[in-house]
Every structure is written in structure tokens, then in C-alpha cells.
Amino acid sequence: MAQLEFTHAQNDLKSLADLILNRAIHLGATSAQLAINESIETGVEVLNGDIESIETSYDSNIGLSVYVGQNQGNVGISQVPPANLDMIIKQALDIAKYTQADLHNGIADKEDLCTGFTDNLQLYNPTSIDNLQIIQQALDLENIGLNTDKHVNASDGAAISLGKYNFIIANTNGLNLGYMTTRYSKSLSLIGQAKNGMQTDYWYSSTRDYDDLQNNLDLAKYAVSRVKRRLNKGKIKSGNYSVIFEANIAKSLIGNFLGAISGGSLYRKLSFLNNSLNTQVFPDWLNITEDPFIIKGSASSYFDNEGVNVYKRDLVKSGIVNGYLLSSYSARKLGMKTTGNSGGNHNIQVNSNITGDITSLAAKMDCGMVIIETIGHGLNMVTGDYSVGASGLWVEKGEIKFFVEGLTIAGNLKTIFKNIRYISNDYLKSSIQCGSMLVDSINVSV
């Protein structure tokens, strides 16, 4: 990664954006917007002490949208700057001629746009680590994992990735802003052997700053512990049980909620939470906050993908839906205002009502399952019906006893959300921060 640097400075990208937008208007567009992106990524994968792959890539592209009234044409450009600018713009304008006019099309309204920001979220943290050091770090991570416990006897690979990104967003309403970001990750996958067969599991760490990644020893030990808990297998009977969703699974349930209150689902009437604004969806102790301004946050941002201002706000307050996730287009379709969510959410935080982890939650129930893995998507977004393959840990008299696989868990998310009894504070650093979740009475079948 240290060998490659961005080809273009921010000011160069902004000047190029102005040039493209001015030419688009000159050639017949009534409005236009674009995004210019540069990315530099390095990835290393090792397996059984050998280097499986090492790759460094550079990519740049321009996404241009032109409007002729309410007709829209889009083109993607892989060369920055483009070799034949006018020809490309004319292609976009030609596409617009053949698209259906949509009264809700258009760039973000000027009053909604970000006009400037203080670059204080520490989203860009370049590292000086070289390829040899990355390789050694990956080899060390795998080696620690293989020599921590006798029950773990094989590796499924270790990986480290480094990425840095440079982008700007501009439109003909006066927007022309951008900034640089970084993202780093490491992961380890291990295989354990028991009398009844082999099991595999993994762990990972992802941050904006390389120095904030979980250290190799702690990450490897946790990956080992995740494999070991699968090695003592048992069987259960089908039934309705209390279920704990481990933190990395619980956040996917919250992700389903976010999808259900997103504009694309709502204006198409394809959400089980249509018209849910100001209605009770969760228990009255539960709050969900969106905060774009967390220092080094996974989904922190100064503006959304249209350049619209973003805000810290309560999506759910005392269990009641307090806001949707809307872009300019979906907001217009719904007769509402954009919420600055073109491109997705910005750091979702779900409050906890208990301290601890899955062990603490298990102590709160007589018997049931801790779900540690799900298989398949399994959600009907229109009805909220939820059914996925799963594996987990059986809990009896408040204690985790053994591992069970080949399960199916089923219910309806409306009921599941209302039946959340506890959320612990063992959340992971990610774009959705939600701890392990205990839900009363979900159907578990074998």
C-alpha cells in the first residue's frame, strides 16, 4: 500500500467536476450530478504458513447523471480524467431521451445540501506499513491461532486488507465537496477436531485506523474460543424457546428493520413497516440512534451520497418509530423531506438494558438457544415473515450446555421485535452497534 498514492488531489478532482458539469449544461442538460472516486487497496491471504495471495490495486471512476427535465441518463466512466468528455456526456444525454420521465427525478434541492464541513472525524488514517510487514502480521495471526489450543488443528486462512479512498461529489446546484477515508481489516478462520467431526469458525476486526485493529493474540484467542464451543455437540427437540441472538446476528435483525424503514421499500409498498411512523414497533425501553459524527466511526460521514446534510437523530424512541431513511428521490415519492440517507445509514446504535454477554443473557432464561450462525436470507420484506437455517448453543437452567446444528428458526419480525426482553452491551464496532439480544418464544425446529 505504501507504494501507491492517489493520482489526483482533492482540488484537481473538484476542478474536473466543475468542468464536466459545465460541459453537461452546455450540451443540453438542465441539471447534473457526479461522483469521482479513487481507491487503493492491498490484500494479503495466507494459509498453512504459505502466502495464498497478495494484491495491490488502484481504481478510479466517475459516475455521471444528467437530467433533461425529469428524464435521467447515467454513465459510468473508468478513466479519470475521461479521454473524450463531450462524447461521454452526449451518450448520457442520449440515454435520457429514451427514459421515462419521472416527476420525482432530479438532484438534491439546494437548501438540503451540505455547504462545508470541518474535517474532524478522523476518517483518514494512512499507515506506513509495507507489504512484508503485512505478510508477517498475517502469518503471525495464523500461527497464534494454530498453537493456542490442542483442539484446533488446522487453518482455513488468515487475511489482512488495507484500503484508502479519495472522492468528491458535485452537482449543478453548487455542491462540490469531498474527503479521503481509510479502512482496514484482519480475519482468521480455524478448524477444530472432535470425536463427532470437524467444525470451523472465524473472527475478524475492522477499523478506520490500522493501529485500532484488534491485536493478533486477542483476535486469535477469540477465534479459537468460537471453534471450541462447537466441538461439544448435542441434540434437542423442536419447540418454541427463548432465543438469544449473538451480537453479530442481532445486528442483522436491526439491519432488517432499517431495510423496512428505507425509502425504496416504503414508496413501493414492499415493507412490513409501511406507515409505521409514530407507531410502537419495539419495547418501550428500546431506542435506536443514528449518529454520523462518531470519531473514526465505521459509517461516519459529513454528508450522504447526494451531498445532503446528515444529522444525529433518534430513529426509534421508547420503542416508537421516529423517522425513516430517505433519499431525495424516495422522499419526493412519499411527499416527505430527505433525511440524508442516500447510500444508507450512518452509525446505528441500539441501547442496552443489561450488562454482559451471551453468558449473562443465558442466566436469564431456563432453557433455549443462543443463535451463533444463520444461513440464508429468509425474510419476506412485505409480510415480515422470517425463517433461516441456524446453528447455536443449547441453554439449560441458565447455563450453556452444548452445540446444536441443522436448526431452523422462524417467526415474524413484528412479533420478534416486540418480544425483545434484553439487549446486552457486548456490541461490536461496526456500522450497526447492537449487543446480544434475548427474545421470548421463537419457533426452533430440527
N, C-alpha and C positions, 0 to 999 in steps of 0.2 A: 504493500500500500504506500510505503514511503517513496517509491519510485515514481508514482504518478501524481500529478497535481491537476486542478481544474484548468481547462483551456481558456476559460473566459472569466473575467472579473465581473462582479455584480453590475458595475456601471456599464460594461460592454453589453451585457445581456439586456439591460434597460434601454440602451440606445438602439439595439437591434429590434426590441419590441416596439419602440416608437416608430421605427422605420416601417416595419411590417404593417402596423395598424394604420399608419398614414397612407400607405400604398393601397391597403384594402378599401379605405374610404374613397380614395381617388379612382379606384377601378369599379366602384359601384355598390359597395356595401353600405348599408345605413348604420350598422354598428358591428363591432367585432371584439373578440377577446382571445387571448392566447396564454399558454404556459410554456416556458422554456426550462428544460431540466438537464442537468449534468449529473452523472453518478459514477463513482469509482468504488469498486467492490473487490475484496480479496477473500477467498475462502480456502481453508485447509481441512482435509479429511484424512484421518489415519485409522488403520485397522491392524490389530495384532502387531504393533510396533513398526509397521511399514506405512509409507505415505501413499494413500489411495489417490489423492488428487490435490493439486494446488493451482489456483487460477486467480488471476487478476484481470478485471475487465473495466473498460471505460465505455460509457454510453452517453449519448446526448440526443435530444429530440425536442421537437416543437409540436404542440397541439394547437391548432388554429380553428376557431369557429367564426364564421361570418354570417351575418343576417342581412337579408333583403326584406325589409318589413318584418313579418313574422315567419318567413321562410329561412331555414337554417342549413348551412353546409359545413361539414367538418373535414379536415385533412390532417394527417399526421406526417411530420417531416423528420427524417432521421439524420439530416445533415445540418449542422449549425456552424456558420450561417448557411441558409439554403443557396444552392448554386443558381437557380432560376426563380427568383422570388415572384415575379409577376405571373409566370406560368402557373405556379402552385396556387396563388391567390385566385386566379381565374378558374382553376379546377374547383376550388371550394365554392365560388360563386355559381359555377355551372351546376354543381350538386344542389345548391339551394333552389335553383329553378325547378327542380323535379321533386322537391319535398313538399309535403302537405303543409300549408300554412297553419300555424298554431298560435292562437291569441295569447298564450301564456309564455311563448318563447321570448328570448332576449337576455341581454346581460343584466347583471345585478343593478338595482336602482342606485343612483349616485349617493343618496342620503344614507344608504346602508353600508357603504364601502369604508374600509379602513383607510385613513389618510396618513398614517405614520405610526411608528412604534419605537419603544426603547428596547434594544436587543439585550435583554437581561435574564432570559430564561435558561441560559447555558445549554442550548441545544446543539452547539457545535463545539466538539472537544476532540480535535485531531490528536492522534498518537504518533510517536516516533518509532514504534516497534517495527522491526524489519521481518522479512519472511522467515529467516532462520529462527528468530525468537518465537514467531507464531507456531512454527512446526514443533519446536521443542516444548512449548506450552501444551499443545495438543497431545504429544507423546507422553508427557508427564501426567496429564489428566487421565489418559487411558491406563497408564501403568499403576497409578494410585488405585484406580477402580478395580484392577485385576489382583491387587495384593492387599486388599483391605479385609476380606473375609473368605474363608475356605469354600463357602457355598457358592460363591461367584467365580466361575472358572473360565469364562470366555467373554470376549468383547464383540459388540455389534458396531463399534466405531465411536470415535470422538471427533468433534468438529469445532472449528473456530472461524467466525466470519467478522469482517470489518467493512464498514461502508460509510462513505461520506457523500453528501448530496448538496447541489447548488441549484437554486431555482428562482424564477421570478414569475409573477402573474401580472398581466396588464390587460386593460380594456379601453374602449373609446369613451368611457365616462371619466377618464382621468386617472384610473388606477395604474400604478407601475411600482410594485413592491416585491421584495424577495429577501431571502436569507439563506444561510448554509446550516446543515444539520449533520450529525453523525449517528450511527447506530452500530452496536457491537453485540455479539452473542457467542456463547460456547455451549456445547452439549455433550453428553456421554450416554451411550446405550450399552447395557450389560446383560449377560445371560447367566442364569443360575441353574444348578442341577440339584434335583431332589429325587427321592425314590419313585415318585409318580411322574417324572418327566422334567422337561426344561421350561423355564419361564424367562421372559425378558421384560425389562422396563428401562426407563431413562430419566434423566433430569437435564435442566438447561438453565441458563441465565442470560438475560437480555437487558442492555442498558444503553444510555446515551454516551457514557464515558467509559472507556476501556478499564480504567482503574476502579470502577464501581462494580465490575463483574464479580460474581461470587468466586472466591479463591478455589483453586483446584482441589484442595483437601476437603473442604466442606461440600463442594458440589459432588465429588466422587463418593463421599460417605453417604450422602443423601440418596444418590442413585443406587448404591448398594442396598440401603435400607428398603428402598422401594421394590427391588428384586426379591430380597429375603422374605418380605411379608407375603409374597405369592407362593412360597415353596411349601407351606403347610396347608394342603388342600382339604376341603370338606364338601359336604352336600347339604342342601336344605330343601324344604318343601315349598311349593308355590303358595302365595298368600298375600294379604295386604299387610305391609310392615311400615314402621317408621324408617325413613331413609336419610342418610347423611350423604350429601354431595360434597366430595372433597373440593378444596378451593378452586383448583384448575377446572373442575367440572361445573361447579356452582357459577363461575363467571360466564360459562357458555349459556346457562339458563337466563342470566341477566342479559346476555347478548341477544337471546331470542326476544326478550321484552323490548330491547332497543330496536330490533328489526320491526316489531309490531307497531311501534310509535313513530316509525320513519315515514317521511312523506310519500315515497314511492308506493309503499303498501297501503297507506291511508287513502290517497286520492284514487287509487284503483279499486278501493273497497275490497282489498285482499288481506285484511288483517283481522285477527280475532279481537283486536282492541280498537276497532273503528268507533269513533265518537266517544272515546274513553276519557277525554279531558274533563278534569274535575270529578272523576269517579274513583271509588275505592277499589284498588286492584291488589294491594299488599296489606299486611297487618299494620295497625296504626302506629307502631313503633319504628317502622322502616322508612328510611329516607335514601334517596339516590341523588347525588350531586354531580353535575358536570363542571369541571374546572380546567379550562385551557391553560392556566397560568402557573402550573406546578413546575418548579425548578427541575430541569432535566427530565421532565415527565415524558412517558412513552408516547403520548398523544397530545403533548402541549403544542400550542400554535398561536400565532399572532393574528391570524385571520383564516377563513376557510378557503376551499378550493376555488371560490369565485372572488376572493378578496374581501368578503363581507366580515364585518366586526364579529368577534366571538366574545362570550360573556360567561362568567361563573354564575350558575343558576341551579335551582332545585328542579330536577325532572320529576321526582316523587317527593311529596311532603306529607308526613304522617300517613303513608300508605296510599295517598291520593295522587293521581297523575296530574302533574302541574305544568307540563309542557311537552311539545312534540319535537322531533328532529327534522327540520325543514330546510331545503334549499330554496333559492328564489323561485325556481320553476314549480316545485311542489307546493310552495306557499301560495303562489298565484292560483294554482289549480284548486286549492282548498279555501281561497278567499281570506288568507291569513298573511302574516309577515314572516319573512325568512328568519330563522333562528341561528344562522351562521353555521349550518351543518352540512353544507355541500361537501361531499367527501367523507362524511361520517362524524362520529362523536369525538369529544376531546376530554380524555381522562375522566372516566366514570368511577365514582366512589360510592360504595354501598356501606352504610353504617353497620356496626356490630352491636349485639346486645349481650355478649358473653365473651370472656377472656379465655384463650386456649386454642386447642387444635381439635383434630378428629377424636383424640382420646378423651378430651374434656366433653365433647358432644356425646360420645358413646355412653359416658357415665349418666347421661340424662335420659336414656331410654332402656327399657327392659330387654327388648330384642329387636333386631332389624339389620339393615345392611348399610355399610359405608361404600358408596359407589366410587371406585378409583379409576374407572375407564369406561367410556361409552363407545359404541361402534355404530356408524351411520348417522344420518341427519335426523330423520324420524319425526319431523314436525310438520303438521298441516297448518300453515300460517293462517288460513281462512277460519278454521274451527278452533285452533289451539290444541288439538289432539296431539299427544306426544308419546312416541314409542321408540325405544332404542335398545340395541343389544348392549350388554354391560357385563362387567366383572367387578367384584368387590370383596369386602371383608365382613364376615358374619359377626354380629354383636349379640352376646347373651349375658343377661344380668349386668349390663353396663360395661362389659369387657369384650375387647376384640379377640375372637377365638381362632378363625381360620379363613382361608381364601376360597372364594367360590367364583367359577366362571360359567359361561354359557347361559347367562341370565337375560331376561327381557324385562324392562321396567316400562310401565305405561300409565298414562293419566291424561288429564287436561291441564294445560298451563294456568288457566284461570283458577282452577282448584288448587294446584300446586302452589301458586304464588300466595293465595290466601292462607294456606296451611303451613307456611314457613313459621317455625317456632323459635329457632335460634339461628343467628349468623355469628360465627366467631371472628376473632381479629387476626387470624393467620393468613391474611391476604398476600398475594404475590404482586411484585412490581410489574404492572402491565397496564395496558390502556383501559382495562376493566379491573378495578380492585374490589374484590369481593371475597370474604373468608368462607370457610367451610359452612355448609348450610344444612340444618336439620329440618326435614319436612315430615309432618304426620301423614301416615296412611297413603302409601303408593303401592299399586299392584306390582308384585315381583313374581315372575314365573320362570320355571326352569324347563 
